[in-house]
């Protein structure tokens, strides 16, 4: 059986869809699903708000925490009155923070955190965020003027696990975010930065496979092998983890962030 990769979803009220039938939706943009499928994984959606994430973790072999709206600054002691906050969903914040705190407590689930997902990981581990990048940089190279996608460069630490996975250190990435890591969580390690010194990727040393990136690899993975390799390696490691869980005496063969 293919390794099962769970993808967290948008909150049910995080985005507005106009339809005559329903008022709220849990959803995942299709490029995330496509990238997991290309890697040989079986994607399933994990709607936020589950009271006990251990029920989900009992059936999945790997996790992708997807992008989305802003995290409530109250979660990290930030400015809750900032006028550029958007897309805050309390249920999603609580759900993903609890999930990631569980995943770093000695669990081996291969985990990929993307954009908001990286920010949630940093907050879950005790870090903080910039509520709005233009507060610290006059030009936000991480988002187009209309709030949509932009293309930017990223430099990866050549000694990082991420560089080993992607087989590149100079990247061209799709980005669309206006928030960023401010204070790095004590247990995290910076492994990539942008030209304006915004943190672009972090790892958690000691975890077998936990990678977090600020850009959106799913957006260019179909054309850029280096971006697809992140999903390929996640799924490959999830398959190995599945075998170890079914045969507890089997030793781990791979290695993750150092």
C-alpha positions as CSV (number, residue, x, y, z in Angstrom):
1,X,0.0,0.0,0.0
2,X,1.2,3.5,-0.8
3,X,2.3,5.6,2.2
4,X,-0.5,7.8,3.5
5,X,0.3,11.5,3.7
6,X,-2.1,13.6,5.7
7,X,-2.5,17.2,4.6
8,X,-4.0,19.8,7.0
9,X,-6.7,21.9,5.5
10,X,-7.8,25.5,5.6
11,X,-10.2,26.4,8.4
12,X,-13.9,26.1,7.6
13,X,-14.4,29.9,7.6
14,X,-10.9,31.0,6.6
15,X,-11.8,31.6,2.9
16,X,-15.1,32.7,1.5
17,X,-16.7,30.6,-1.3
18,X,-19.9,31.8,-2.8
19,X,-22.4,29.0,-3.3
20,X,-26.1,28.5,-2.8
21,X,-25.6,25.2,-1.1
22,X,-23.0,25.5,1.7
23,X,-21.6,28.3,4.0
24,X,-18.2,26.9,4.9
25,X,-15.6,24.5,3.6
26,X,-12.5,22.5,4.6
27,X,-10.2,22.4,1.6
28,X,-6.7,22.0,0.3
29,X,-5.4,23.6,-3.0
30,X,-4.8,21.0,-5.6
31,X,-1.0,21.6,-6.1
32,X,-0.3,20.1,-2.7
33,X,-2.2,16.9,-3.6
34,X,-0.6,16.7,-7.0
35,X,2.9,16.9,-5.6
36,X,2.2,14.2,-3.1
37,X,0.7,12.0,-5.8
38,X,3.7,12.5,-8.1
39,X,5.9,11.4,-5.2
40,X,4.0,8.1,-4.9
41,X,2.0,9.0,-1.8
42,X,-1.7,8.6,-1.0
43,X,-2.9,12.0,0.1
44,X,-5.8,12.4,2.5
45,X,-7.2,15.6,4.0
46,X,-7.1,16.2,7.7
47,X,-9.8,18.8,8.5
48,X,-8.6,21.2,11.3
49,X,-10.5,21.1,14.5
50,X,-10.0,17.4,15.3
51,X,-10.1,17.2,19.2
52,X,-7.4,14.5,19.3
53,X,-4.7,14.4,16.6
54,X,-3.5,11.0,17.8
55,X,-6.6,9.6,16.0
56,X,-5.2,11.0,12.8
57,X,-1.6,10.0,13.5
58,X,-2.7,6.4,14.0
59,X,-3.6,6.1,10.3
60,X,-1.1,8.4,8.5
61,X,2.6,7.8,7.7
62,X,3.6,11.5,7.0
63,X,2.2,15.0,7.4
64,X,2.1,18.2,5.3
65,X,1.1,21.3,7.2
66,X,-0.1,23.6,4.4
67,X,-0.1,27.4,3.9
68,X,-3.0,29.8,4.7
69,X,-4.0,32.8,6.7
70,X,-2.2,34.7,9.5
71,X,-1.7,33.3,13.0
72,X,-3.4,35.2,15.8
73,X,-0.6,37.4,17.3
74,X,-2.0,36.6,20.7
75,X,-0.5,33.1,20.3
76,X,3.0,34.6,20.4
77,X,2.7,37.8,22.3
78,X,2.4,40.0,19.2
79,X,0.4,43.0,18.1
80,X,-3.3,41.8,18.0
81,X,-4.4,45.3,16.7
82,X,-2.2,45.3,13.6
83,X,-4.3,46.5,10.7
84,X,-2.8,44.2,8.1
85,X,-3.8,40.9,9.8
86,X,-5.9,38.7,7.6
87,X,-7.4,35.2,7.5
88,X,-7.1,34.5,11.2
89,X,-8.9,31.3,12.2
90,X,-8.8,30.4,15.9
91,X,-9.8,26.8,15.4
92,X,-7.1,26.2,12.9
93,X,-4.4,27.9,15.1
94,X,-5.3,25.7,18.0
95,X,-5.5,22.6,15.9
96,X,-2.2,23.0,14.1
97,X,-0.3,24.2,17.2
98,X,-1.3,21.2,19.1
99,X,-0.5,18.9,16.2
100,X,3.0,20.3,15.8
101,X,3.7,20.2,19.5
102,X,2.8,16.5,19.4
103,X,4.9,15.8,16.3
104,X,8.1,17.2,17.9
105,X,7.7,15.2,21.1
106,X,9.7,12.2,20.0
107,X,7.4,11.1,17.2
108,X,9.1,10.0,13.9
109,X,6.4,11.1,11.5
110,X,8.0,12.7,8.4
111,X,6.7,16.2,8.5
112,X,6.8,19.1,5.9
113,X,5.6,22.5,7.0
114,X,4.9,25.1,4.2
115,X,4.6,28.9,4.5
116,X,2.1,29.4,7.3
117,X,3.0,25.8,8.4
118,X,6.6,27.0,9.1
119,X,5.3,29.9,11.1
120,X,3.0,27.7,13.1
121,X,6.0,25.4,13.8
122,X,8.1,28.3,15.1
123,X,5.3,29.6,17.3
124,X,4.5,26.0,18.6
125,X,8.2,25.8,19.7
126,X,8.2,29.2,21.4
127,X,9.2,31.6,18.6
128,X,7.6,34.8,17.4
129,X,6.6,36.4,14.1
130,X,6.7,39.8,12.3
131,X,3.1,40.7,11.8
132,X,3.9,42.4,8.5
133,X,7.2,42.3,6.6
134,X,6.8,45.9,5.3
135,X,7.1,47.0,8.9
136,X,10.8,46.0,8.8
137,X,11.5,46.2,5.0
138,X,10.3,49.0,2.8
139,X,9.9,46.5,-0.1
140,X,8.3,43.1,0.5
141,X,10.0,40.9,-2.1
142,X,7.9,38.0,-0.7
143,X,4.6,39.0,-2.1
144,X,3.3,40.7,-5.3
145,X,1.7,44.1,-5.1
146,X,-1.8,42.6,-5.4
147,X,-1.1,40.2,-2.6
148,X,-0.5,37.3,-4.9
149,X,2.5,35.1,-6.0
150,X,5.9,36.5,-6.6
151,X,9.2,34.7,-7.6
152,X,12.2,35.2,-5.4
153,X,15.6,33.8,-4.7
154,X,16.5,31.7,-1.6
155,X,19.9,30.5,-0.4
156,X,20.1,27.2,1.5
157,X,22.8,26.2,3.9
158,X,25.0,23.7,2.0
159,X,25.4,21.7,5.2
160,X,21.7,21.4,5.9
161,X,19.4,18.4,5.5
162,X,17.3,20.5,3.2
163,X,20.2,21.0,0.8
164,X,20.8,17.3,0.9
165,X,17.2,16.6,-0.1
166,X,16.9,19.3,-2.8
167,X,20.4,18.8,-4.2
168,X,20.7,22.6,-4.6
169,X,21.5,25.6,-2.5
170,X,20.5,28.5,-4.8
171,X,16.7,28.4,-5.4
172,X,14.1,30.2,-7.3
173,X,10.8,30.0,-5.4
174,X,7.2,31.0,-5.4
175,X,6.2,33.1,-2.4
176,X,3.1,35.0,-1.3
177,X,3.5,35.8,2.4
178,X,3.5,39.1,4.4
179,X,4.5,37.6,7.7
180,X,7.9,36.0,8.7
181,X,9.8,34.6,11.7
182,X,11.0,37.3,14.1
183,X,12.5,35.4,17.0
184,X,13.5,31.8,16.2
185,X,12.3,29.1,18.5
186,X,15.1,27.8,20.8
187,X,15.0,24.3,19.4
188,X,14.9,25.2,15.7
189,X,17.8,25.9,13.3
190,X,17.9,28.3,10.4
191,X,18.8,26.6,7.1
192,X,17.8,29.1,4.4
193,X,17.5,32.8,4.0
194,X,16.3,35.3,1.4
195,X,18.2,38.2,-0.1
196,X,16.6,40.5,2.6
197,X,17.6,38.1,5.4
198,X,14.1,36.8,6.0
199,X,14.2,33.2,7.4
200,X,13.2,30.9,4.6
201,X,13.6,27.4,6.1
202,X,14.1,25.8,9.5
203,X,14.8,22.4,10.7
204,X,14.5,20.8,14.2
205,X,17.8,19.0,15.0
206,X,17.2,15.6,16.4
207,X,13.9,15.0,14.6
208,X,14.3,12.2,12.0
209,X,12.5,14.2,9.2
210,X,11.0,17.6,10.0
211,X,11.5,20.3,7.4
212,X,9.8,23.7,7.2
213,X,10.0,26.1,4.3
214,X,8.6,29.7,4.0
215,X,8.0,29.4,0.2
216,X,5.5,27.2,-1.7
217,X,7.3,24.3,-3.3
218,X,4.1,22.7,-4.5
219,X,3.6,25.6,-6.9
220,X,6.6,24.8,-9.0
221,X,7.2,21.2,-8.2
222,X,5.8,19.9,-11.5
223,X,8.5,21.8,-13.4
224,X,11.3,22.2,-10.9
225,X,12.8,18.8,-9.8
226,X,14.5,20.4,-6.8
227,X,11.1,21.4,-5.4
228,X,9.5,18.1,-6.2
229,X,12.4,16.3,-4.4
230,X,11.1,17.7,-1.1
231,X,7.8,15.7,-1.6
232,X,9.6,12.7,-3.0
233,X,11.9,12.4,0.0
234,X,9.0,13.0,2.4
235,X,7.0,10.2,0.8
236,X,10.0,7.8,0.6
237,X,10.7,8.4,4.3
238,X,7.0,7.9,5.1
239,X,7.1,4.5,3.3
240,X,10.1,3.5,5.4
241,X,8.4,4.7,8.6
242,X,5.3,2.6,7.7
243,X,7.5,-0.5,7.4
244,X,9.2,0.2,10.7
245,X,5.8,0.6,12.4
246,X,4.6,-2.7,11.0
247,X,7.9,-4.3,12.0
248,X,9.2,-2.6,15.2
249,X,12.5,-4.5,15.2
250,X,13.4,-2.9,11.8
251,X,16.2,-0.3,12.3
252,X,15.9,3.2,10.8
253,X,18.1,3.5,7.7
254,X,17.7,7.2,6.9
255,X,18.7,10.3,8.8
256,X,17.2,13.7,9.1
257,X,18.2,17.2,10.3
258,X,21.3,17.2,12.3
